[in-house]
Amino acid sequence: MLYEFVVWHGSPPLSDAHAGSEHKRHRAGASSAAEPTDSIREFVSRLTAIHPDRVVTDARSGSAGSDSPWIDSPLIKQARGPVAVIRVDEARADDVRPLLIDAAADRGLVVYDPQRRTMVPSASVIKRSVRFQLPQPAQLDVHLNALLSEQVGASAPVVGVLEHAGSGYYLQWLAEPGSVTVEAQGDEVLDPEQRLSAPGRDRMSALGFQAVSPNWVQRCGADKAGIADAARAICSVLFEIRGVSPGDGVSIQTFPVRH
């Protein structure tokens, strides 16, 4: 039995669900004639430096004469443009995961496990930082729903911070099995020109936020409805109250909280 990992060059996905959709897009768009990019070649070279390509000793049966985990020989033949498919013996899949992580580090590569439908490692178990341009509100809402759903199911609580690059304004949240707590930056820590007017404060209250020094705080459930409320609140604060525009640069940092 074989096990498959897919590696591509690009911006880190926001969540494992987002990575799944990116995986489908990259696999569909990979041209059979495209030469592997430099970063993909370097990645594969790193893998084969540790575990060389298999040596086929019987051309008729295809039996291999080495204990290499890689199914394909040479391994690079499954690389197309910015995408590489890494096929291994199923029994060796967990053994090679640390090597895949190490080889992808600092090369701008995403490693995805289609069988488990997660990034390697999963987005909810390590500190991550993603920079991107804001999509339309409805699309950001979908991404946040997926991200928060994964985080409330993680083995440890997860903190997320979404920062608007242009103004430095941020929202943050704590996702844990029983709840999602969203905090929006309060007036006390903002410059005077960034502070909310009375109608703005009324709108924050209408969204379910409470003015708890120094931030606005809203606590939502960890079920589907609560997660939807949290995602909707984040989008509303950004786009409707703070006036952030689609296309603006933002960053999301997430990290597990281990006691």
Backbone torsions as a table, in degrees:
resi	resn	phi	psi	omega
1	MET	NA	141.2	179.2
2	LEU	-109.7	157.1	179.4
3	TYR	-127.3	140.5	-171.1
4	GLU	-120.4	135.0	168.5
5	PHE	-118.4	146.1	177.8
6	VAL	-121.8	131.8	-175.8
7	VAL	-122.7	135.5	176.3
8	TRP	-144.1	159.1	178.8
9	HIS	-94.5	125.8	179.4
10	GLY	166.5	-179.0	-179.5
11	SER	-65.9	143.1	178.2
12	PRO	-62.1	132.8	175.8
13	PRO	-64.7	158.7	-179.2
14	LEU	-74.6	-28.8	-175.1
15	SER	-153.2	172.4	175.6
16	ASP	-63.8	-37.2	178.1
17	ALA	-64.1	-41.9	176.5
18	HIS	-62.8	-40.1	178.0
19	ALA	-61.6	-35.8	178.5
20	GLY	-62.2	-42.3	178.9
21	SER	-70.6	-36.3	176.4
22	GLU	-65.9	-37.0	177.2
23	HIS	-58.8	-46.9	179.9
24	LYS	-62.9	-40.6	-179.2
25	ARG	-65.5	-44.2	-179.0
26	HIS	-67.8	-40.0	-180.0
27	ARG	-65.5	-38.9	-179.5
28	ALA	-70.2	-30.8	-175.0
29	GLY	-92.9	-6.6	-178.6
30	ALA	-70.6	120.9	179.6
31	SER	-81.8	135.5	179.8
32	SER	-66.2	-18.3	-178.0
33	ALA	-97.8	-8.3	-174.4
34	ALA	-72.3	133.6	175.0
35	GLU	-75.3	142.9	178.5
36	PRO	-59.1	142.9	176.0
37	THR	-69.8	165.6	-179.7
38	ASP	-59.5	-42.0	-177.5
39	SER	-66.5	-35.7	177.5
40	ILE	-68.9	-41.5	177.7
41	ARG	-61.3	-42.4	179.1
42	GLU	-64.0	-39.5	178.4
43	PHE	-61.1	-50.2	-179.0
44	VAL	-64.3	-38.9	178.1
45	SER	-61.6	-38.5	177.2
46	ARG	-62.1	-42.4	180.0
47	LEU	-63.7	-46.9	-175.9
48	THR	-76.3	-15.7	172.8
49	ALA	-70.1	-30.5	178.6
50	ILE	-86.3	-47.7	177.8
51	HIS	-124.3	100.4	-178.1
52	PRO	-59.3	158.6	176.5
53	ASP	-54.2	151.6	176.5
54	ARG	-64.7	151.4	174.5
55	VAL	-110.0	116.3	-179.6
56	VAL	-81.8	120.9	-176.9
57	THR	-99.0	-17.7	-179.8
58	ASP	-131.8	104.4	-175.2
59	ALA	-64.2	-29.7	-177.9
60	ARG	-75.7	-43.1	-177.6
61	SER	-91.7	-19.5	-178.4
62	GLY	76.1	14.0	-179.4
63	SER	-66.4	146.9	-176.3
64	ALA	-101.6	146.1	-177.7
65	GLY	-103.8	17.9	176.8
66	SER	-139.3	168.9	-179.8
67	ASP	-98.3	22.5	178.9
68	SER	-59.9	141.6	179.1
69	PRO	-75.2	-16.7	-173.3
70	TRP	-74.7	130.8	178.2
71	ILE	-73.8	-42.7	-174.2
72	ASP	-89.4	142.5	177.5
73	SER	-138.3	118.6	-1.9
74	PRO	-75.6	155.9	-177.2
75	LEU	-61.6	-32.1	-176.2
76	ILE	-66.0	-16.1	-175.7
77	LYS	-68.4	-16.9	177.1
78	GLN	-95.8	17.6	177.4
79	ALA	-103.7	132.2	179.8
80	ARG	-135.3	112.9	179.0
81	GLY	57.5	-125.5	-177.7
82	PRO	-88.4	14.1	-174.0
83	VAL	-125.9	138.2	173.7
84	ALA	-132.8	135.6	174.1
85	VAL	-102.9	121.5	-178.0
86	ILE	-108.8	108.5	-178.4
87	ARG	-105.4	129.5	-176.4
88	VAL	-132.0	164.0	170.4
89	ASP	-61.2	134.6	-177.7
90	GLU	-56.0	-36.6	-178.6
91	ALA	-67.9	-16.6	-178.0
92	ARG	-104.1	0.4	-173.0
93	ALA	-57.9	-47.0	-178.2
94	ASP	-70.0	-27.5	178.5
95	ASP	-66.4	-36.7	-173.8
96	VAL	-89.0	-11.3	-178.4
97	ARG	-54.5	-49.3	179.2
98	PRO	-59.3	-35.2	179.0
99	LEU	-67.3	-40.9	178.1
100	LEU	-61.9	-42.7	179.2
101	ILE	-62.1	-45.8	-178.6
102	ASP	-64.0	-43.4	-177.1
103	ALA	-69.7	-28.8	-179.7
104	ALA	-81.6	-19.9	-176.0
105	ALA	-59.8	135.2	175.6
106	ASP	66.1	13.9	176.9
107	ARG	-114.1	4.8	179.6
108	GLY	67.6	33.5	-176.1
109	LEU	-110.8	144.2	174.6
110	VAL	-105.4	131.8	175.5
111	VAL	-109.7	127.2	-175.0
112	TYR	-126.8	139.4	177.9
113	ASP	-107.9	100.9	-177.5
114	PRO	-66.0	-26.9	-179.6
115	GLN	-68.1	-44.7	179.7
116	ARG	-91.8	-8.9	179.7
117	ARG	59.3	43.6	178.7
118	THR	-137.8	156.7	166.7
119	MET	-70.1	162.4	177.9
120	VAL	-116.9	109.8	-6.5
121	PRO	-75.7	167.1	-178.6
122	SER	-58.2	147.4	-176.6
123	ALA	-61.1	-22.8	-173.0
124	SER	-93.0	0.8	-174.5
125	VAL	-115.1	-3.5	179.6
126	ILE	-134.1	162.4	173.6
127	LYS	-71.5	131.3	-178.4
128	ARG	-134.4	150.5	175.6
129	SER	-135.5	121.6	-176.6
130	VAL	-124.5	128.3	174.8
131	ARG	-110.8	135.7	-178.1
132	PHE	-159.6	170.1	174.6
133	GLN	-93.2	136.3	-177.6
134	LEU	-61.4	129.5	172.0
135	PRO	-79.5	-174.1	174.0
136	GLN	-63.4	153.4	-176.1
137	PRO	-52.1	-42.0	-178.1
138	ALA	-63.7	-36.8	-179.7
139	GLN	-72.5	-40.2	176.5
140	LEU	-62.5	-38.2	178.4
141	ASP	-59.2	-42.8	178.3
142	VAL	-62.2	-46.2	180.0
143	HIS	-61.7	-44.1	-178.0
144	LEU	-66.6	-38.0	175.9
145	ASN	-58.5	-45.9	-179.9
146	ALA	-64.9	-44.4	-178.4
147	LEU	-62.3	-49.0	-178.5
148	LEU	-66.7	-35.7	178.4
149	SER	-61.6	-42.0	177.3
150	GLU	-66.8	-39.4	-174.2
151	GLN	-70.9	-37.5	179.8
152	VAL	-69.3	-18.9	177.7
153	GLY	-95.9	4.9	-177.9
154	ALA	-74.5	164.9	-177.5
155	SER	-74.3	-16.5	177.8
156	ALA	-138.1	152.9	175.1
157	PRO	-56.1	148.9	-177.3
158	VAL	-124.1	131.0	174.5
159	VAL	-99.2	136.5	174.5
160	GLY	-125.4	143.2	177.7
161	VAL	-131.8	120.1	176.3
162	LEU	-108.1	118.7	-176.3
163	GLU	-119.1	134.5	175.6
164	HIS	-84.3	117.7	-172.6
165	ALA	-62.5	-34.7	-174.9
166	GLY	-69.8	-36.5	-174.4
167	SER	-113.6	-16.1	-174.5
168	GLY	80.4	0.9	178.4
169	TYR	-67.7	141.9	-178.4
170	TYR	-137.7	157.2	165.7
171	LEU	-123.4	151.2	177.8
172	GLN	-139.2	161.3	179.6
173	TRP	-148.1	157.8	172.6
174	LEU	-121.4	114.9	179.0
175	ALA	-104.8	124.3	179.2
176	GLU	-142.8	169.2	-172.3
177	PRO	-53.0	-33.2	-175.7
178	GLY	-98.5	-11.5	-173.5
179	SER	-166.4	165.2	169.1
180	VAL	-126.2	119.1	178.8
181	THR	-106.3	119.7	-178.0
182	VAL	-105.2	133.2	175.2
183	GLU	-121.6	129.5	175.2
184	ALA	-107.9	136.1	-175.1
185	GLN	-54.8	129.3	-176.3
186	GLY	-87.8	165.8	-176.7
187	ASP	-62.6	-28.9	-174.8
188	GLU	-60.7	-28.9	-176.2
189	VAL	-106.0	9.9	-179.4
190	LEU	-104.8	154.2	171.9
191	ASP	-64.3	152.1	-176.8
192	PRO	-52.0	-39.7	-177.5
193	GLU	-70.9	-13.7	179.4
194	GLN	-95.9	-7.5	-174.4
195	ARG	-74.0	151.5	-176.3
196	LEU	-74.8	146.6	170.5
197	SER	-79.0	173.4	178.3
198	ALA	-58.2	-44.3	176.5
199	PRO	-61.3	-35.0	178.1
200	GLY	-65.1	-40.2	177.8
201	ARG	-66.9	-37.0	177.0
202	ASP	-63.3	-38.5	-180.0
203	ARG	-68.6	-36.9	175.5
204	MET	-61.6	-43.6	178.2
205	SER	-63.5	-39.1	179.6
206	ALA	-65.3	-28.6	177.4
207	LEU	-75.3	-12.8	-179.6
208	GLY	107.0	6.7	178.9
209	PHE	-84.1	148.2	173.0
210	GLN	-115.7	140.6	179.2
211	ALA	-80.4	93.5	179.0
212	VAL	-113.7	114.2	-174.0
213	SER	-53.8	132.7	3.0
214	PRO	-96.0	-0.3	-174.1
215	ASN	-119.0	167.2	168.1
216	TRP	-82.4	135.5	-173.9
217	VAL	-129.5	137.9	174.2
218	GLN	-136.8	131.4	178.9
219	ARG	-109.2	125.3	-178.6
220	CYS	-119.4	160.5	176.7
221	GLY	-71.5	169.1	179.3
222	ALA	-100.3	7.8	175.7
223	ASP	-85.3	-179.4	-175.9
224	LYS	-58.5	-42.8	-178.9
225	ALA	-67.3	-41.0	180.0
226	GLY	-66.0	-40.4	177.8
227	ILE	-63.9	-40.8	177.7
228	ALA	-62.3	-39.3	178.0
229	ASP	-63.8	-42.2	-179.3
230	ALA	-64.8	-45.2	179.2
231	ALA	-62.9	-42.2	-179.1
232	ARG	-65.2	-38.7	179.9
233	ALA	-64.6	-43.3	179.2
234	ILE	-61.1	-46.3	-179.8
235	CYS	-63.6	-41.1	-178.4
236	SER	-65.0	-42.9	179.1
237	VAL	-62.3	-45.0	-177.6
238	LEU	-63.6	-57.0	-169.1
239	PHE	-85.0	-39.8	-172.5
240	GLU	-91.0	-38.0	-174.7
241	ILE	-97.0	-42.8	-179.3
242	ARG	-90.6	-11.5	174.0
243	GLY	71.5	24.7	175.4
244	VAL	-70.1	146.0	-173.7
245	SER	-111.0	146.6	171.2
246	PRO	-55.1	138.9	-176.2
247	GLY	97.7	-18.2	176.8
248	ASP	-66.1	148.9	177.5
249	GLY	-78.7	134.0	176.7
250	VAL	-138.8	167.2	173.3
251	SER	-135.0	147.8	172.7
252	ILE	-123.1	125.3	171.8
253	GLN	-112.3	134.7	176.7
254	THR	-131.7	143.9	177.1
255	PHE	-156.0	140.9	178.3
256	PRO	-72.7	150.3	177.7
257	VAL	-107.3	112.0	-177.0
258	ARG	-111.4	125.5	-176.8
259	HIS	-88.8	NA	NA
